[in-house]
Amino acid sequence: MGQRNKTLVTYDPGEFRRKFNLVIWLMLLAFAFLTGKMWYLQIVKGGELLQRSKDNRIRLQEIRPLRGLILDARGRILVDNQASFDISIIPETAKDVKGVIDRLSSIYDDENIDLARNFTASRKRKPFVPIKLAKNIGRDRLALIETNSLNLPGVMVDVVPVRKYIFGETMAHILGYVGEISIAELAKDVVGDYNAGDVIGKLGIEKTVDRYLKGERGGEQIEVNVSGRKLNVLGRVDAVPGYNIQLTIDADLQKICWDAFQERAGTVITMNPRDGSILSLVNKPSYDPNLFNRGISDDDWRSLLNNPLSPMQNKAISGQYPPGSTYKPFIAAAALEEGVVDPEHKVVCNRVYPVGTRTFRCWSKRGHGSTALHRAITESCDVYFYDIGTKIGVDTLADYARKFGFGIRSGIDLPGERSGLVPTREWKLQRFKETWQTGETVSLTIGQGFVLVTPLQLLRAYCALANGGILYQPQLIKAVKTESDEIVKEFPPVEISRIPVSREHIDILKYALWGAVNEDHGTGRALRRPERDVCGKTGTAQVIKMAQDDEKIKKEDVPYKHRDHALFVCFAPYRDPEIAVVVIVEHGGHGGSAAAPIARKIIDGYFDLKNRGAAVTLPTGQGGPTRREN
Amino acid sequence: MKIDRRLLINFDWVLLVLVLAICGIGLLNLYSTGHSASHLSSKPFFVKQMYWIMIGLCCMIVAASIDYRLIVQYGYVVYFISLILLFFVFIQGHVTHGSQRWLVLWGFTFQPSELMKLTVIIALTKFITENKTDKEYHIRSLLIPFIIVCIPCLFIIDQPDLGTALFLVILFFSIILFIGVSRKALLLFVSSGVVVTPLFWFALEDYQKERIFTFLNPERDPLGSGYHIIQSIIAIGSGGAWGKGFLKGTQSQLKFLPEQQTDFVFSVFAEEWGFLGAITVIFLFLALLLWGVKIARNSRDLAGTIISYGVMMFIFWGFFINIGMVLGTLPVVGIPLPFLSYGGSAMVVLMTGVGLMMNVSMRRFMLQPY
């Protein structure tokens, strides 16, 4: 110990003096470096980094507006908003994302939904932005997730309003459905009304008046913590809910039409001839727009697309059919107005009508004998129209057809309307590079051959006869209203044109249509009500050209897709009509037997409703959100 | 032990005041980090840190009271005790197959690797004082100090805690270079370092490699390992010149900043107190370290010089690496900021180290030649 103490005592710190100076200088250098970096970050880049710290904690959150409701003519709710629940995950909060998703999957327990596959985090994603895992989960699953929330960090439940189509498939083709905006739709939106992720009308009224329904989005500037939890609201602009849309549709009548049509393919439209408003519009088969609420499943979509009866097609406006005998009144109108015939002019129908080398026939096996205009319509004599039609000529017939609104779109507020086809000589030359044949005019006079009409066009043309010659634009929307039922915009009837047919001639035709229903040999006898107030016309449209002598072939032996379409158009009451109906049963056979009974039920139902008044109607908002009463 | 009056007269108040000032700022800052937390069940960090400071102060007094020559004499014993503790951690980690850096002793969690930092200094001091040469050290004579550092390093790398292992190596070189080594030995160390580094790379865990990549480019993975650095830089920079104000740092209060109580405690301070506050802390540390240099220089014997120089370097490297880390200039290696980061083991060990400095400082007049 003593030995060692001696070495300690002889210690001279001076030998380290130079080294200590070096240490001090190195330390000062290190401190200068740290101070410099601090200066750079806090003073030079301070402003920029302050902004980044704000970006971290201040988030703009969109407030989605509630979509407007859709009401029927009497103010009953057809489309409502309902709460739906989505689950999403914030990976930063979950930390162990895979574990949380595994646990969630075991709770969720739905083999159709692979939550792990739904988890797609893109690199561009901002931190703490939730990733959607499943949409529209049921309330039972919601309860399970809520009770297990402690084991599921980062899992969030969002409440999302979804559309509730109260009448389901019965109104699908009117209302359409909504969906998330597509990239193509976003590209079309030059004004910037829409953001990615917005809900937009995809079809039907939802699409055509989306601008009224969608409302205006609001926004909230919120302060969040690292978990994305909202701490403070720094600023807020409320969303403005969309306007409600009141339709001209009567939900009761719509139901009557739906039920009357039963399980066949085709379409029914009813219209008020006095103003062109559509009272009901049914296509069969149909689809349930509620399926599209939160994205339709692949299976459902495939079965809709693969159905040969095209449930997605709005046949009322985009189906193009040969009008058959329902076209005859317009041939007659042209003949009267052009002075080709007078009402007393008679044509002898002995069933056959030769044109060149071909022979056309009347549908009646015995022929109609000597026939004037009235009986030609009531009994639907083909030969009469062959005769007068060829006298008028195809181009004049086409002029009149257009004046009745054929061959052009009616302009209804629904997407996908087609224009039909009114053939002319020029059209045929252009289309087929062939000249028009007289035989083709003959076919045209009974609504066969090239001519194609949409059910809506046909109905509107009959309405023009019913109301004395006014061609209205078909209307579906009655008014745009605020939440509190104040009218924002009304849609008065739009008169497109007046038919260039004199009142006298229209009355002759109307009377003939009355006769077709109410006279003994009329083809539309199915509509003969005790009141004798219905006017109508049957039609049987051939789908393929068949030899006209093959009556021996029974209907059942013809393949479905080759069977005739059955048509019936009518309006009532005879004096001052207020309802017009078109019924087309695809491949239904004869108009008088297949379509007319449906029209009968509708006409009966309509007047029944009217007589009972508003007393017995569907309760308001039936099937809508349940309201608990105290 | 009889108390010499001169010890009290020569008590180093400056050292104590500087350390307490830094600890005080640390407490204030820890209060802020816990301000928005809702840990009602556990005691706030600043309260627990206050207890640790108290315990540390006791250790400091003990360390200052016992003559450092005696402590240096038992340097290897102290070293072996902490090595055994480290060995327990090693065993425990391999039994439970978990990575653990601490032992639980009488209900306290204790990190032997922190203690090791100080005992390595003491052991090296003992070696140097007993093997004093007038010339530089040669390779062969450096074998023992090398082993003294290498054994704990291997244990610590196994934990795995690369940062602390590197820290020990840095301490070793700081002391060896200060003492003076032959050019040949220096060349050997440098060249072996060049050879070993690539080998070392393969021994790294994936997350450690990730950290190094991230250090080179923090935006590479802004949500993963780069997140810490980015949030820290945002926190510090957004403090600006004057800071956002006490308890008003959004980065820290809203928890965007990770590891607020430990590794990134300085970012919290810099955000709330700005450049002004950061500079104040930096100057306090500078003053403390320069005071340490003064103590080492004024020591009357080699042991006093080396031991207080070692403790000073301990504080310096902890400070430099941590601040460099939070400023984004050094990789995130998990070295706490002395006196400011929350952590019982580190605080007690540091206080003990300061006690040793104080020890040397108080006894500078006692070793008059006979």
Interface residues (C-beta under 8 A of the other chain):
Chain A: T7 L8 V9 Y11 P13 F16 R17 K19 F20 V23 I24 M27 L28 A30 F31 L34 T35 K37 M38 W39 L41 Q42 I43 K45 G46 G47 E48 L49 L50 R52 S53 K54 N56 R57 P91 E92 P127 E223 V224 N225 V226 S227 L231
Chain B: R69 T129 K132 F178 G180 P222 L223 Y227 Q231 I233 I234 A235 I236 G237 S238 G239 G240 A241 T250 Q251 L254 K255 F256 A270 E271 G274 F275 A278 I279 I282 F285 L286 L289 L290 V293 A296 R297 N298 S299 R300 D301 L302 A303 T305 Y309 F316 F320 I323 G324 L327 T329 L367 P369 Y370
